[in-house]
Amino acid sequence: MGNGSSFEQAKTVFLEINGKEEKIIFSRHSSSRDIHELIAQAAGVNKHSVISLRDKNGAHVSVSPTMPSNSASNPYKVVTRDPPATSADNDAFQAVLTHVAEQLNRVFKMEETKSHLNHRINMLEKRIEIEGLKAVEIEKCKSEISYIRDQLWNAQKKYVDFNRLSHEGDEPILTSGSCDHFFSSLSDERKISLKRDIPSYPKYTLSQETVDYLKQPTFDIWHWEPNEMLSLLEHMYHELGLVEEFNINPIVLKRWLLCVQENYRNNPFHNFRHCFCVSQMMYGMIHLCKLWEQMSTEDLGILLTAAVCHDLDHPGYNNTYQINARTELAIRYNDISPLENHHCAVAFQILSNPDTNIFANVDKDTFKRVRAGITMLILATDMARHAEIMESFKDKLAAGFDNKNKDHLDTLKMVLIKCCDISNEVRPMEVSEPWVDCLLEEYFNQSDREKIEGLPVAPFMDRDKVTKPTAQIGFIKFVLIPMFETVAKVFTQIDEVMVQPLKNAKDRYEEMKSIEEAQKEAKKALSLAH
């Protein structure tokens, strides 16, 4: 019986490696990394090698437990590449690029050359998208586009970096992963103006299991690589009918998603995975609550797009820090929701570029509504406005919620994005708990800086005072549960799917706190005994 159960939990996938047939068997509980290493072993390559799978049609297949099953007659072709270059290799490459930067400068001063290359890209893209070329011709065009694009972008980028070093001496070039980047500029203009290309991230074949799972609040967001998250977000826009609603060019959708990803910094918590997490929860709530019965497709597009953009270019330090430290952002926005205003500004800066404007094909009135809606929702994510927004929502419920009333519907949308933004504890413990560690790491980074700079330190951010359970119990008890219970008055299905998991999480952290306190008392008694 036990063996039969284990067998049912296993999954067999057939592979073609260098013309030879292989097969792997793995548990449905395996992680993407486990499967990646299993394929690497079968292929006889380093486990750090880049591995991709393609089906018989040449489409990329996600290396994950939910990859579609296949047969021995239709194996997935395994394509491997060597591991990424070491830092020493990168340093050597950087030195060469710096050496030739001055020559590249001459090239890029010639506007006629740039114009000619961009014209070639335009013509090649047009041939691919409109003229219905054969597969061989398409690959040839794509290859040429890639070559021209990389010439333009990489050379221009290295020239900018070279000039900065020349004018600033030995000051390091700060990247989006550096916390100090925030203090040198508000955002990186080179990232906002994404290189113009047909995006390079592959299209994954999503199994029906993944498509269905994506709609669930229990979705495990940790199992997905950045490219896979981009494909899942792209799927959401197609599945909800937003591509048709806003007449979005699918190529522009890809460019926009890439540009959004590029403009999330590598913070412990406020990063692109958090963006995906909030967007997936919004997608899940749209399906759980059948929001299309309450609002228009345009409104659904506003909700999802606001979720995707809600923390763009977050520097890893909250509004309190911005205001107390009198940063450029706080000064620019007069201490009023400086971060949220900045997220909005970056979002519409990206949308101001025709190559990354997913709303380029809507009329002026529609864009005006979309812009107002997205701005309203992103600004609503400032927790300083929590009480104000919740009181307004409760008043509307008391008067009788009316989805035909724009004011009622706007308030509901604000509450929905607030729910999604802080919804981690709704998810299963193994998904939610790592987020607490990420958040505390970001908090501790801030409080350490505040101590150095002589600024006030919030107790819930102080590494000497806060623990995981103390950080979560009050937040779940006084913020999350009341908010989700209020939403459940409009959508009763939320009670079982979201409110109950929150109550379970509160009980779990209270138990964790009791254990920690008992251990502390035991340790104290032991030290007194000695």
SULFENUR-V507181 format. One record per pair of residues at least 4 apart in sequence whose C-alpha atoms are under 7 Angstrom apart, sorted by the first residue. I is the first residue (numbers start at 0). GAP is how many residues later the second one is. D is the distance in whole Angstrom. If there is no record, write none. Layout:
I|GAP|D / I|GAP|D
//
This chain:
0|4|6 / 1|4|6 / 2|4|6 / 3|4|6 / 4|4|6 / 5|4|6 / 8|18|6 / 8|19|6 / 9|15|6 / 9|16|5 / 9|17|4 / 9|18|6 / 10|14|6 / 10|15|5 / 10|16|6 / 10|17|7 / 11|11|7 / 11|12|6 / 11|13|4 / 11|14|7 / 12|10|6 / 12|11|6 / 12|12|7 / 12|56|6 / 12|57|6 / 13|8|6 / 13|9|4 / 13|10|7 / 13|56|6 / 13|57|6 / 13|58|6 / 13|61|5 / 13|62|6 / 14|6|6 / 14|7|5 / 14|8|6 / 14|60|5 / 14|61|5 / 14|62|6 / 14|63|7 / 15|4|5 / 15|5|5 / 15|6|6 / 15|59|6 / 15|60|6 / 15|61|5 / 15|62|6 / 16|4|6 / 16|5|7 / 16|26|6 / 16|60|6 / 16|61|5 / 25|4|7 / 27|37|6 / 29|4|6 / 29|5|7 / 29|35|6 / 30|4|7 / 30|33|7 / 30|34|7 / 30|192|7 / 31|4|6 / 31|31|6 / 31|32|4 / 31|33|6 / 31|191|6 / 32|4|6 / 33|4|6 / 34|4|6 / 34|28|7 / 34|29|7 / 35|4|6 / 35|27|7 / 36|4|6 / 36|10|5 / 37|4|6 / 38|4|6 / 39|4|6 / 39|5|5 / 39|6|6 / 39|7|5 / 40|4|6 / 44|4|7 / 47|35|5 / 48|31|7 / 48|32|6 / 48|33|5 / 48|34|4 / 49|30|6 / 49|31|5 / 49|32|6 / 49|33|6 / 50|28|6 / 50|29|5 / 50|30|7 / 51|8|7 / 51|26|6 / 51|27|5 / 51|28|6 / 52|7|6 / 52|8|5 / 52|23|6 / 52|24|6 / 52|25|5 / 52|26|6 / 53|4|5 / 53|5|5 / 53|6|4 / 53|7|6 / 53|22|5 / 53|23|5 / 53|24|7 / 54|4|6 / 54|5|7 / 54|6|7 / 54|21|5 / 54|22|6 / 55|18|7 / 58|144|7 / 58|145|7 / 58|146|7 / 59|142|6 / 59|143|6 / 59|144|5 / 59|145|6 / 60|6|7 / 60|143|5 / 60|144|5 / 61|5|6 / 61|142|6 / 61|143|7 / 62|4|6 / 65|141|7 / 65|143|7 / 65|144|6 / 66|140|6 / 67|139|5 / 69|4|6 / 69|5|6 / 70|4|6 / 84|4|6 / 84|5|7 / 85|4|6 / 86|4|6 / 87|4|6 / 88|4|6 / 89|4|6 / 90|4|6 / 91|4|6 / 92|4|6 / 93|4|6 / 94|4|6 / 95|4|7 / 96|4|6 / 96|61|7 / 97|64|6 / 99|4|6 / 100|4|6 / 100|57|7 / 100|58|5 / 100|61|6 / 101|4|7 / 102|4|7 / 103|4|6 / 103|51|6 / 103|55|7 / 104|4|6 / 104|54|6 / 105|4|7 / 107|6|7 / 109|4|7 / 110|4|6 / 111|4|6 / 112|4|6 / 113|4|6 / 114|4|6 / 115|4|6 / 116|4|6 / 116|31|7 / 117|4|6 / 118|4|6 / 119|4|6 / 120|4|6 / 120|24|6 / 121|4|6 / 122|4|6 / 123|4|6 / 123|17|6 / 123|21|7 / 124|4|6 / 125|4|6 / 126|4|5 / 127|4|6 / 127|5|6 / 127|10|6 / 132|4|6 / 132|5|6 / 133|4|6 / 134|4|6 / 135|4|6 / 136|4|6 / 137|4|6 / 138|4|6 / 139|4|6 / 140|4|6 / 141|4|6 / 142|4|6 / 143|4|6 / 144|4|6 / 145|4|6 / 146|4|6 / 147|4|6 / 148|4|6 / 148|48|7 / 149|4|5 / 150|4|6 / 151|4|6 / 152|4|6 / 152|42|6 / 153|4|6 / 154|4|6 / 155|4|6 / 156|4|6 / 157|4|6 / 158|4|6 / 159|4|6 / 160|4|6 / 161|4|6 / 162|4|6 / 163|4|6 / 164|4|5 / 164|5|6 / 164|6|7 / 173|4|6 / 173|7|5 / 174|6|6 / 175|5|7 / 175|89|5 / 175|90|6 / 176|88|6 / 176|89|4 / 176|90|7 / 178|136|6 / 178|137|7 / 180|4|7 / 181|4|6 / 181|133|6 / 186|126|7 / 187|4|7 / 188|4|6 / 189|4|7 / 190|71|6 / 190|72|6 / 191|67|7 / 191|71|7 / 191|158|6 / 193|65|6 / 195|159|7 / 197|53|7 / 198|55|6 / 198|56|6 / 200|26|6 / 202|28|7 / 203|27|7 / 205|4|6 / 205|5|6 / 206|4|6 / 207|4|6 / 208|4|6 / 209|4|6 / 212|6|6 / 213|5|6 / 214|68|6 / 214|69|4 / 214|72|6 / 215|68|5 / 216|64|6 / 216|67|6 / 216|210|6 / 217|209|5 / 217|210|6 / 219|211|6 / 220|56|6 / 223|4|6 / 223|5|6 / 224|4|6 / 225|4|6 / 226|4|6 / 227|4|6 / 228|4|6 / 228|47|7 / 229|4|6 / 229|27|7 / 230|4|6 / 231|4|6 / 232|4|7 / 233|4|7 / 234|4|6 / 235|4|6 / 236|4|6 / 236|5|5 / 236|6|6 / 237|4|6 / 237|5|6 / 240|4|6 / 241|4|6 / 241|55|7 / 241|59|6 / 242|4|6 / 242|5|5 / 243|4|7 / 244|52|7 / 244|53|7 / 245|113|6 / 245|115|7 / 245|116|6 / 246|114|6 / 247|5|7 / 247|110|5 / 247|111|7 / 247|113|7 / 248|4|6 / 249|4|6 / 250|4|6 / 251|4|6 / 251|103|6 / 251|104|6 / 251|105|7 / 251|106|6 / 252|4|6 / 252|105|6 / 253|4|6 / 254|4|6 / 254|101|6 / 255|4|6 / 255|100|4 / 255|101|7 / 255|102|7 / 256|4|6 / 257|4|6 / 258|4|6 / 259|4|7 / 260|11|6 / 262|49|6 / 262|50|5 / 263|7|5 / 263|8|5 / 263|48|5 / 263|49|5 / 263|50|7 / 264|6|6 / 264|48|6 / 264|49|7 / 264|50|7 / 265|5|6 / 266|4|5 / 266|49|6 / 267|170|5 / 267|171|7 / 267|173|6 / 267|174|6 / 268|5|7 / 268|169|5 / 268|170|5 / 268|173|6 / 269|4|6 / 269|41|7 / 269|44|6 / 269|46|6 / 270|4|7 / 271|4|6 / 272|4|6 / 273|4|6 / 274|4|6 / 274|32|7 / 274|33|6 / 274|36|7 / 275|4|6 / 275|32|7 / 276|4|6 / 277|4|6 / 277|29|6 / 277|142|5 / 277|143|5 / 278|4|6 / 278|25|6 / 278|28|5 / 278|29|6 / 279|4|6 / 280|4|6 / 280|139|6 / 281|4|6 / 281|22|6 / 281|138|6 / 282|4|7 / 282|21|7 / 283|4|6 / 284|4|6 / 285|4|6 / 285|5|5 / 286|4|7 / 288|202|6 / 290|4|6 / 291|4|6 / 291|5|7 / 293|109|6 / 294|4|6 / 295|4|7 / 296|4|6 / 297|4|6 / 298|4|6 / 299|4|6 / 300|4|6 / 301|4|6 / 301|68|6 / 301|71|6 / 301|72|6 / 302|4|6 / 303|4|6 / 304|4|6 / 305|4|6 / 305|68|5 / 305|71|6 / 305|72|6 / 306|110|7 / 308|34|7 / 308|38|6 / 309|33|6 / 309|68|5 / 310|32|6 / 311|31|5 / 311|34|7 / 311|35|7 / 312|30|6 / 315|126|7 / 316|4|6 / 316|129|6 / 317|4|6 / 318|4|6 / 318|18|7 / 318|19|6 / 318|20|6 / 319|4|6 / 320|4|6 / 321|4|6 / 321|5|5 / 321|7|7 / 321|8|6 / 322|4|7 / 322|7|5 / 322|12|6 / 323|131|7 / 325|4|6 / 325|5|6 / 326|4|6 / 327|4|6 / 328|4|6 / 328|9|6 / 329|4|6 / 329|5|5 / 329|8|5 / 330|4|6 / 332|5|5 / 336|4|6 / 336|45|6 / 337|4|6 / 338|4|6 / 339|4|6 / 339|38|6 / 339|39|5 / 339|42|7 / 340|4|6 / 340|38|7 / 341|4|6 / 342|4|6 / 343|4|6 / 343|31|6 / 343|34|7 / 344|4|6 / 345|4|6 / 346|4|6 / 347|4|6 / 349|6|6 / 350|5|6 / 350|6|4 / 351|5|6 / 352|4|6 / 353|6|7 / 358|8|7 / 361|4|6 / 361|5|6 / 362|4|6 / 363|4|6 / 364|4|6 / 365|4|6 / 366|4|6 / 367|4|6 / 368|4|6 / 369|4|6 / 370|4|6 / 371|4|6 / 372|4|6 / 373|4|6 / 374|4|6 / 375|4|6 / 376|4|7 / 376|37|5 / 376|40|7 / 379|5|7 / 379|34|6 / 380|37|6 / 384|4|6 / 385|4|6 / 386|4|6 / 387|4|6 / 388|4|6 / 389|4|6 / 390|4|6 / 391|4|6 / 392|4|6 / 392|18|6 / 392|19|7 / 393|4|6 / 394|4|6 / 395|4|6 / 395|5|6 / 395|12|6 / 396|4|5 / 400|7|7 / 401|6|6 / 402|5|6 / 402|6|6 / 404|4|6 / 405|4|6 / 406|4|6 / 407|4|6 / 408|4|6 / 409|4|6 / 410|4|6 / 411|4|6 / 412|4|6 / 413|4|6 / 414|4|6 / 415|4|6 / 416|4|6 / 417|4|7 / 418|4|6 / 423|8|5 / 424|7|5 / 424|77|6 / 424|80|7 / 425|72|5 / 425|75|6 / 425|76|5 / 426|4|6 / 426|5|6 / 427|4|6 / 428|4|6 / 432|4|7 / 433|4|6 / 434|4|6 / 435|4|6 / 435|32|7 / 436|4|6 / 437|4|6 / 438|4|6 / 439|4|6 / 440|4|6 / 441|4|6 / 442|4|6 / 442|18|5 / 443|4|6 / 443|17|6 / 443|18|6 / 443|19|6 / 444|4|6 / 445|4|6 / 446|4|6 / 446|10|6 / 446|14|6 / 446|15|6 / 447|4|6 / 448|4|6 / 449|4|6 / 449|5|5 / 449|6|7 / 449|7|6 / 450|4|6 / 450|6|7 / 456|5|7 / 457|4|7 / 458|6|6 / 459|6|6 / 459|11|6 / 460|5|7 / 461|4|6 / 465|4|6 / 465|5|6 / 466|4|6 / 467|4|6 / 468|4|6 / 468|40|5 / 468|41|7 / 468|43|6 / 468|44|6 / 471|4|6 / 472|4|6 / 472|33|6 / 472|36|6 / 472|37|7 / 473|4|6 / 474|4|5 / 474|5|6 / 475|4|5 / 475|5|6 / 475|26|7 / 475|30|6 / 476|4|6 / 476|29|7 / 477|4|6 / 478|4|6 / 479|4|6 / 480|4|6 / 480|18|6 / 480|21|6 / 481|4|6 / 482|4|6 / 483|4|6 / 483|15|6 / 484|4|7 / 484|10|7 / 484|14|6 / 486|4|6 / 487|4|5 / 487|5|7 / 487|6|5 / 487|7|6 / 492|4|7 / 493|4|5 / 493|5|6 / 494|4|5 / 494|5|6 / 495|4|5 / 496|4|7 / 497|4|6 / 498|4|6 / 499|4|6 / 500|4|6 / 501|4|6 / 502|4|6 / 503|4|6 / 504|4|6 / 505|4|6 / 506|4|6 / 507|4|6 / 508|4|6 / 509|4|6 / 510|4|6 / 511|4|6 / 512|4|6 / 513|4|6 / 514|4|6 / 515|4|6 / 516|4|6 / 517|4|6 / 518|4|6 / 519|4|6 / 520|4|6 / 521|4|6 / 522|4|6 / 523|4|6 / 524|4|6 / 525|4|7
//
